[in-house]
Amino acid sequence: MNAILLAQAGVVSNAPAVPRQLQDIRGPLDLALVAPWVVRGLLVVVPLAILAWVWWRRKPTGRAAAQVRETAAARARSRLSESWGLLDRPEPFCTLLSEIVRVYLEERFGLRAPDQTTEEFLEGLRESLALDLRHKELLRDFMFQCDLVKFARGEPERADLERLHQMALALVDETGVESRPATRPEAAGKEASR
């Protein structure tokens, strides 16, 4: 009767008839038989990836940290000694000194000095324990003097440029040798008295 109704409605199907019984589902697929090289590859690649990630993320400690300090300081000292060739040109000289100090601070202390303006950097440095109060003040004065020459077209005397160079060298020499405690007692006392 359904066939007659479908034929009268104009719906005719040429599809084969559906069997009365459905087939059962297949069992689970054994991955070891299908692709053993995939399993073996994952057993090799995953531990290697974890080891590479750990090695990449490790921070230098102990002797390695001392070598990083010495290397950053040595590079900065080397570049500072090469900067004397620009002494007769104040703007490039101050730009180079500022760059050397900023790169040194990033390598030595992890401070993002090269990526920030002087104001941004000094604002972030205010709360940082990377430098003690004396070095923060030295750095603030150094960067301010460099910015006057770089951006305000200041015309410093040769003695002023030599003093800037000495400030940069003092900062590298005093902070590149030994790791100090985060705050020194005399610096903490000075900050508390203000």
C-alpha positions as CSV (number, residue, x, y, z in Angstrom):
1,M,0.0,0.0,0.0
2,N,2.9,2.4,0.8
3,A,4.3,1.7,-2.7
4,I,1.0,2.6,-4.3
5,L,0.7,5.8,-2.3
6,L,4.3,6.8,-3.3
7,A,3.7,6.0,-6.9
8,Q,0.5,8.1,-6.9
9,A,2.4,11.0,-5.2
10,G,5.0,10.9,-8.0
11,V,7.8,9.7,-5.8
12,V,9.5,6.7,-7.3
13,S,12.7,5.4,-6.0
14,N,15.2,3.3,-7.8
15,A,17.2,2.6,-4.6
16,P,17.8,-1.0,-3.6
17,A,15.7,-2.3,-0.9
18,V,17.0,-2.1,2.7
19,P,17.9,-5.4,4.2
20,R,15.9,-6.4,7.2
21,Q,19.0,-7.0,9.4
22,L,21.7,-4.4,10.2
23,Q,25.3,-5.5,10.4
24,D,27.1,-5.3,13.7
25,I,29.8,-2.7,14.3
26,R,33.4,-3.6,13.8
27,G,35.7,-4.1,16.8
28,P,38.3,-1.6,18.0
29,L,41.1,-0.7,15.6
30,D,44.5,-1.9,16.8
31,L,46.8,1.1,16.4
32,A,50.0,-0.9,16.9
33,L,49.2,-2.9,13.8
34,V,48.1,0.0,11.7
35,A,51.0,2.5,12.3
36,P,53.8,1.3,14.7
37,W,56.2,3.9,13.3
38,V,53.8,6.7,14.6
39,V,53.9,5.3,18.2
40,R,57.7,4.9,18.1
41,G,58.1,8.3,16.6
42,L,56.0,9.9,19.4
43,L,58.0,8.0,22.0
44,V,61.2,9.7,20.6
45,V,59.9,13.1,19.7
46,V,57.9,14.0,22.8
47,P,60.7,13.5,25.3
48,L,63.1,15.4,23.0
49,A,60.7,18.3,22.8
50,I,60.3,18.4,26.6
51,L,64.1,18.3,27.0
52,A,64.6,21.1,24.5
53,W,61.9,23.2,26.2
54,V,63.5,22.7,29.6
55,W,66.9,23.6,28.2
56,W,65.6,26.7,26.5
57,R,63.8,27.9,29.6
58,R,66.6,27.3,32.1
59,K,68.1,30.3,33.8
60,P,71.8,30.5,34.5
61,T,72.7,29.9,38.1
62,G,75.9,29.9,40.1
63,R,79.0,29.9,37.9
64,A,76.9,30.3,34.7
65,A,75.3,33.4,36.1
66,A,78.7,34.8,36.9
67,Q,79.9,34.1,33.4
68,V,76.8,35.9,32.0
69,R,77.6,38.9,34.2
70,E,81.2,38.9,33.2
71,T,80.4,38.5,29.6
72,A,77.9,41.3,29.5
73,A,80.3,43.6,31.4
74,A,83.2,42.6,29.1
75,R,81.1,43.4,26.0
76,A,80.0,46.7,27.4
77,R,83.6,47.7,28.4
78,S,84.8,46.7,24.9
79,R,82.1,48.8,23.2
80,L,82.8,51.7,25.6
81,S,86.5,51.7,24.7
82,E,85.6,51.7,21.0
83,S,83.2,54.7,21.5
84,W,86.1,57.1,22.0
85,G,86.3,57.5,18.2
86,L,83.0,59.5,18.2
87,L,84.1,61.9,21.0
88,D,84.3,64.8,18.5
89,R,80.6,64.2,17.4
90,P,78.5,64.7,20.6
91,E,75.1,63.3,19.3
92,P,76.4,60.0,17.9
93,F,78.7,59.6,20.9
94,C,75.9,60.0,23.4
95,T,73.6,57.8,21.3
96,L,76.2,55.1,21.3
97,L,76.9,55.4,25.1
98,S,73.2,55.2,25.9
99,E,72.7,52.2,23.6
100,I,75.7,50.4,25.2
101,V,74.4,51.0,28.7
102,R,70.8,50.0,27.8
103,V,72.0,46.7,26.2
104,Y,74.2,46.0,29.1
105,L,71.3,46.5,31.6
106,E,69.2,44.1,29.5
107,E,71.9,41.4,29.3
108,R,73.0,41.7,32.9
109,F,69.8,42.3,34.8
110,G,67.1,41.4,32.3
111,L,65.7,44.9,32.3
112,R,63.9,45.9,29.0
113,A,65.9,49.1,28.7
114,P,66.5,49.1,24.9
115,D,62.7,48.7,24.2
116,Q,61.5,51.6,26.3
117,T,61.8,55.4,26.4
118,T,64.0,56.9,29.1
119,E,60.9,57.9,31.1
120,E,59.3,54.4,30.9
121,F,62.6,52.7,31.8
122,L,63.3,55.0,34.8
123,E,59.7,54.6,36.0
124,G,60.0,50.8,35.9
125,L,63.4,50.9,37.5
126,R,62.1,52.8,40.5
127,E,60.5,49.7,42.0
128,S,63.2,47.3,40.7
129,L,65.7,45.7,43.1
130,A,68.2,45.1,40.3
131,L,70.2,48.2,41.2
132,D,70.8,49.9,44.4
133,L,69.8,53.6,45.0
134,R,73.2,55.0,44.2
135,H,73.3,53.2,40.8
136,K,69.7,54.2,40.0
137,E,70.6,57.9,40.6
138,L,73.8,57.6,38.5
139,L,71.8,56.0,35.7
140,R,69.1,58.6,35.9
141,D,71.6,61.4,35.6
142,F,73.5,59.6,32.8
143,M,70.4,59.0,30.7
144,F,69.1,62.6,31.3
145,Q,72.4,64.0,30.1
146,C,72.5,61.7,27.0
147,D,68.9,62.7,26.2
148,L,69.7,66.4,26.3
149,V,72.4,65.9,23.7
150,K,70.4,63.4,21.6
151,F,67.0,65.2,21.6
152,A,67.5,68.8,22.7
153,R,70.6,69.2,20.5
154,G,72.7,70.2,23.5
155,E,76.3,71.1,22.8
156,P,78.3,69.7,25.7
157,E,82.0,70.4,26.2
158,R,84.6,67.7,25.7
159,A,84.9,67.4,29.5
160,D,81.2,66.7,29.8
161,L,81.4,64.0,27.2
162,E,84.3,62.4,29.0
163,R,82.3,62.6,32.2
164,L,79.4,60.7,30.6
165,H,81.8,58.1,29.4
166,Q,83.2,57.7,32.9
167,M,79.6,57.4,34.3
168,A,78.8,54.6,31.9
169,L,82.1,52.8,32.7
170,A,81.5,53.2,36.4
171,L,78.0,51.7,36.1
172,V,79.3,48.7,34.2
173,D,82.4,48.2,36.5
174,E,80.4,48.5,39.7
175,T,77.5,46.3,38.7
176,G,79.2,43.7,36.6
177,V,81.6,42.3,39.2
178,E,79.6,40.6,42.0
179,S,76.0,39.9,42.6
180,R,74.9,42.0,45.6
181,P,72.0,41.5,47.9
182,A,68.8,43.0,46.6
183,T,69.0,46.0,49.0
184,R,71.9,47.1,51.0
185,P,71.3,48.2,54.6
186,E,72.7,51.7,54.1
187,A,70.5,52.2,50.9
188,A,67.5,51.0,52.8
189,G,68.2,53.4,55.6
190,K,68.6,56.3,53.1
191,E,65.3,55.5,51.5
192,A,63.5,55.2,54.9
193,S,64.8,58.6,56.0
194,R,63.3,60.4,52.9
